[in-house]
Amino acid sequence: MMLASVIGVGMIPFGKHEERTLVSMGAQACRLALKDAGVLPSGVDAAFFSCGIASRLFGDFTIGQNVFWEVGINRIPVVNVENACTSGSTAFFLACNMVAAGQADVALVCGAEKMCVPGFGLISSGESQLDTQLGMVAPAGFALRAVRHMEEYGTTAEQLAKVSVKNRQHGALNPMAQFRDPITVEDVLSAPMIVDPLTRLSCCPIADGAAALLIASPQAAHRFSHSVHVKSSVLVTGNYENPQDLANWETDRRGAHTAYEKAGMGPEDMDLVECHDAFTISEILHYEALGLCPPGEGGRLVDEGSVALGGRVPVNPSGGLLSRGHPVGATGVAQIVEVVTQLRHEAGSRQVQNAKTGLAQCMGGDKDGDTKSCTVSIFSV
């Protein structure tokens, strides 16, 4: 079954864009996606805009209408989406379901964020009493998960560090990535400590950036070349169970199971994965929840090179959040841009050989515990 197709992608490099406005970045990404698909602004039937942080920073609303107006799109349904780190992938989920329902032939998804501004810090850490009681404040919640995983499964600090090293190697091949200089395990371990065992190089950097996708309905997709098919797109919400199982991500596992079932595929069918590596432990937990390995064996995958380019299932060939950067509203869209680029065999020196299927996973929440949202989308050619 085909839910929808991605017919165009566009993205600007992530990093500090001090001279750029949020609207100008989003508009540029949209123009690139329209050009890539060969679609005029008048050919877009609905549009979705995701922004996780900047609307709060700048006190602005309905930013999507401003972005799409800049590229000549108006008088159509426009939806503004905020769902923390999954804002962009949630917008994609909504667009896919709209075109699958026959309410639009072509939908535009844009995610943009401006975070490199004076005074920006952690994302509302500790504001919610319940999240604070659960210990799910970023980055402390991830440190708790790392410590628990190390205690329960024997995962080592070196294995965690190897995630950063791998993703920096991948990011060095991606002109859209913010950080491209190589690093070593020792660099990661000796970097300033943030929350033990996570050092600065274990944590993803903030960024400014924008990315966009054009989605076509199954009926319209045949009109476009280079289409990548969306086999499933799933959005699930977490829970506030106490105590939390810190060594496993139930929300991830549940979302992946549903996405695989809807796609009629399994983890063994995936040629590449883009996942939400906000912290090194995150990627290891995602390996396990997505079924790339049994629980507790995520560290082994890194040691073996199975998740590096040239390995069994490369994870984050884009460089991931750890190297590309994490402009919250754009991240989920950028992950899908990478999967589509790989499946179109247009990724250049970071190309996954013979890639025919791919998965994009994103997880979100102000405190990044197992309490907010998770998206999993599966693609094929």
C-alpha positions in Angstrom: 0.0 0.0 0.0 1.2 3.5 -0.8 0.1 6.3 1.5 1.5 9.1 -0.6 4.7 10.1 -2.5 7.4 12.6 -1.9 7.9 14.4 -5.2 10.3 17.2 -4.3 12.8 18.2 -1.5 14.5 21.4 -0.6 16.9 22.4 2.3 19.3 25.1 3.3 22.5 24.4 5.3 22.0 24.2 9.0 24.0 26.5 11.3 24.1 30.1 12.4 22.2 32.4 10.0 22.2 35.6 12.0 21.4 37.7 9.0 18.4 35.6 8.0 14.8 35.8 9.2 12.7 32.7 9.9 10.4 33.6 7.0 13.3 34.0 4.5 14.8 30.7 5.4 11.5 28.8 5.2 10.7 30.5 1.8 14.0 29.5 0.4 13.5 25.9 1.3 10.1 25.9 -0.2 11.3 27.4 -3.5 14.0 24.7 -3.7 11.4 21.9 -3.2 9.0 23.4 -5.8 11.9 23.7 -8.3 13.0 20.1 -7.5 9.5 18.8 -8.2 8.8 21.1 -11.1 5.6 22.4 -9.5 4.4 26.0 -9.6 3.1 27.7 -6.5 -0.4 27.5 -8.0 -0.1 23.7 -8.1 -0.1 23.4 -4.3 -3.4 22.5 -2.8 -2.5 22.6 1.0 0.5 23.6 3.1 1.8 22.7 6.5 4.4 24.7 8.4 6.3 23.5 11.5 8.1 25.6 14.1 8.9 24.3 17.5 10.7 27.2 19.3 10.9 30.4 17.3 7.2 31.3 17.6 7.7 31.4 21.3 11.0 33.3 21.1 9.6 36.0 18.8 6.0 36.0 20.0 4.7 35.5 16.5 1.8 33.4 15.2 0.6 31.9 11.9 4.1 32.1 10.6 3.4 29.5 7.9 1.0 31.9 6.1 3.9 34.4 5.9 6.4 31.8 4.7 4.0 30.5 2.0 3.0 34.0 0.9 6.7 34.8 0.2 6.6 32.0 -2.5 3.3 33.0 -3.9 1.1 30.5 -2.1 -2.1 31.7 -0.5 -5.9 31.1 -0.5 -5.4 27.4 0.3 -5.6 25.5 3.7 -2.5 26.3 5.8 -1.8 24.5 9.0 0.8 25.6 11.6 2.2 22.7 13.6 4.1 22.7 17.0 4.9 19.4 18.4 8.4 20.0 19.9 11.1 18.0 18.1 8.5 16.1 16.1 7.0 19.3 14.7 8.3 18.7 11.2 7.5 15.0 11.1 4.1 15.7 12.5 3.4 18.2 9.7 4.5 15.5 7.3 2.2 12.9 8.9 -0.7 15.4 8.5 0.1 16.2 4.9 0.4 12.5 4.0 -3.0 11.8 5.5 -4.6 14.7 3.8 -3.5 13.6 0.3 -4.3 10.0 1.1 -7.8 11.1 2.0 -8.3 12.8 -1.3 -8.5 16.3 0.1 -5.5 17.5 -1.8 -3.4 16.3 -4.8 -0.2 18.1 -3.8 0.7 19.4 -0.3 3.8 21.4 0.8 5.5 20.8 4.1 8.0 23.3 5.5 9.9 23.2 8.7 12.0 26.2 9.8 13.6 27.3 13.1 15.8 30.2 14.3 17.5 29.3 17.6 20.9 31.0 17.4 19.8 34.1 19.2 21.2 35.7 22.3 19.9 34.3 25.6 18.6 31.0 24.2 19.1 28.1 26.6 17.5 24.7 27.5 14.0 24.2 26.3 11.7 25.0 29.3 13.6 22.5 31.5 11.8 21.8 34.8 8.7 23.9 34.1 6.3 21.0 34.5 6.1 19.6 38.0 5.2 16.1 36.7 8.1 16.0 34.3 10.5 17.2 37.0 9.3 14.6 39.4 10.0 11.9 36.8 13.5 13.3 36.2 12.7 13.9 32.6 14.5 17.3 32.1 16.9 17.7 29.2 19.7 16.7 29.2 19.5 15.1 32.7 16.8 12.7 31.5 19.1 11.4 28.8 21.9 11.0 31.3 19.7 8.9 33.5 18.9 6.7 30.5 22.6 6.4 29.7 23.5 5.4 33.2 20.7 2.9 33.4 21.5 1.3 30.1 25.2 1.1 31.1 24.2 -0.6 34.4 21.7 -3.0 32.9 23.5 -4.0 29.7 27.1 -3.1 30.1 27.1 -0.4 27.5 30.4 1.7 27.8 31.2 5.3 27.7 33.4 4.5 24.7 30.5 3.0 22.8 28.4 6.1 23.5 31.3 8.3 22.2 31.6 6.2 19.0 28.1 7.4 18.0 29.3 11.0 17.9 32.5 9.9 16.0 30.4 8.0 13.4 27.9 10.8 12.9 30.7 13.3 12.5 32.3 11.1 9.9 29.0 11.1 8.0 28.4 14.8 8.5 31.8 15.5 7.0 30.3 14.3 3.7 27.1 16.4 4.0 27.4 20.0 2.8 24.2 20.8 4.8 25.7 19.7 8.1 26.8 22.4 10.7 29.8 20.5 12.1 32.1 18.6 9.6 35.5 18.4 11.3 36.5 14.9 12.4 36.5 14.0 16.1 37.9 11.0 18.0 36.5 9.0 20.9 39.0 10.7 23.2 37.7 14.1 22.0 34.2 13.1 23.0 35.2 11.7 26.4 37.4 14.7 27.3 35.0 17.4 26.2 33.4 19.5 29.0 31.0 17.4 31.1 27.3 18.4 30.7 25.6 15.7 32.8 27.6 12.6 33.6 28.2 10.5 31.4 27.2 13.0 28.6 29.9 15.5 27.5 29.4 18.5 25.2 30.2 16.3 22.2 27.6 13.8 23.3 24.8 16.4 22.8 23.4 17.8 19.6 23.9 21.5 18.9 21.2 24.0 18.3 21.0 25.6 14.8 19.0 27.8 12.4 17.7 26.1 9.3 14.8 25.1 7.1 13.7 22.2 5.0 10.7 21.5 2.8 8.9 18.6 1.1 6.3 18.3 -1.6 3.8 15.4 -1.1 1.6 14.0 -3.8 -1.5 11.8 -3.5 -1.3 8.2 -4.9 -3.5 9.3 -7.8 -1.2 12.3 -8.7 2.2 10.8 -8.0 2.5 9.1 -11.4 2.8 12.6 -13.0 6.2 13.2 -11.3 9.6 11.6 -11.9 11.9 10.6 -9.0 8.9 10.0 -6.7 9.7 8.2 -3.4 6.8 6.3 -1.9 5.6 6.7 1.6 4.6 3.2 2.8 3.5 4.4 6.3 3.7 7.4 8.5 2.8 7.0 12.2 2.4 9.4 15.1 2.1 8.1 18.7 2.0 9.8 22.0 3.9 8.6 25.1 2.8 8.2 28.7 3.5 9.4 32.2 4.0 6.0 33.8 6.0 6.1 37.0 8.5 4.6 37.3 9.8 4.9 33.7 11.7 2.1 32.0 14.8 4.2 31.3 16.7 1.5 29.5 14.0 1.0 26.8 11.8 3.4 24.9 8.2 2.1 24.8 6.9 5.0 22.7 9.6 4.3 20.0 8.9 0.6 20.0 5.2 1.0 19.7 5.5 3.6 16.9 7.9 1.4 15.0 5.8 -1.7 15.4 2.8 0.1 13.9 4.8 1.7 11.1 6.3 -1.7 10.1 2.9 -3.4 10.2 1.2 -0.7 8.0 4.1 -0.8 5.5 4.1 -4.6 5.4 7.9 -4.5 6.2 10.2 -5.2 9.1 13.5 -3.8 10.4 15.4 -6.3 8.3 14.0 -4.6 5.2 15.5 -1.2 5.9 18.6 -0.1 3.9 19.1 3.1 6.0 17.7 4.9 9.0 17.6 8.6 10.1 16.8 8.8 13.8 16.6 11.5 16.5 20.1 11.4 18.0 19.7 14.4 20.3 22.2 12.7 22.6 24.5 9.7 21.9 22.4 7.4 24.2 19.3 8.3 22.2 20.7 6.7 19.0 21.6 3.5 20.8 18.1 3.3 22.4 16.6 3.9 19.0 18.6 1.0 17.4 17.0 -1.3 19.9 13.4 0.1 19.8 13.4 0.1 16.0 14.4 -3.5 16.0 17.8 -3.1 14.4 19.1 -5.3 17.2 17.9 -6.9 20.5 17.6 -4.8 23.7 21.0 -4.1 25.2 23.0 -4.7 22.0 23.0 -1.2 20.6 26.6 -0.6 21.8 27.7 -3.7 19.9 26.2 -2.3 16.6 28.4 0.7 17.0 31.5 -1.4 17.8 30.9 -3.6 14.7 30.4 -0.7 12.3 27.0 -2.1 11.4 25.4 1.3 11.5 28.1 3.2 9.7 28.3 3.9 6.0 29.2 0.6 4.4 27.6 -1.3 7.2 24.5 -3.5 7.4 22.1 -0.6 8.0 23.7 2.9 8.0 22.1 5.1 10.6 22.1 8.9 10.2 24.2 9.1 7.0 23.3 12.8 7.1 25.4 13.2 10.2 22.3 13.3 12.4 21.4 15.9 14.9 24.8 15.5 16.5 26.6 16.9 13.4 23.9 18.5 11.2 22.5 20.4 14.1 19.0 20.5 15.6 16.7 23.4 14.5 13.7 21.9 16.2 10.9 22.7 13.7 13.1 21.8 10.7 14.7 18.5 12.0 11.9 16.1 11.2 11.6 17.4 7.7 15.3 17.4 7.2 15.5 13.7 8.2 13.0 12.9 5.4 14.9 15.0 2.9 17.9 12.8 3.6 16.0 9.5 3.3 14.5 10.7 0.0 17.8 11.9 -1.3 19.4 8.6 -0.5 16.6 6.6 -2.2 16.9 8.8 -5.3 20.7 7.9 -5.2 21.6 11.6 -5.1 23.6 11.7 -1.9 27.0 11.8 -3.4 29.9 10.6 -1.3 27.7 9.6 1.6 25.4 7.5 -0.7 24.1 4.2 0.8 24.7 1.7 -1.9 21.7 0.1 -3.5 19.3 1.9 -1.1 15.7 1.1 -1.9 14.0 1.5 1.5 14.5 3.8 4.4 13.0 4.9 7.8 12.8 8.2 9.5 12.2 8.3 13.2 11.8 11.4 15.4 10.9 11.9 19.0 9.9 15.0 20.8 9.0 16.7 24.0 10.1 19.7 26.0 11.7 17.4 28.6 12.5 14.6 26.1 11.2 11.8 28.3 8.9 9.0 27.3 5.9 11.3 27.7 5.5 13.3 24.5 5.4 12.1 20.9 7.2 9.9 18.4 6.9 9.6 14.6 8.1 6.8 12.4 7.8 6.9 8.6 8.9 4.2 6.1 9.8 4.9 2.4 10.6 2.9 -0.7 11.2 3.3 -4.4 
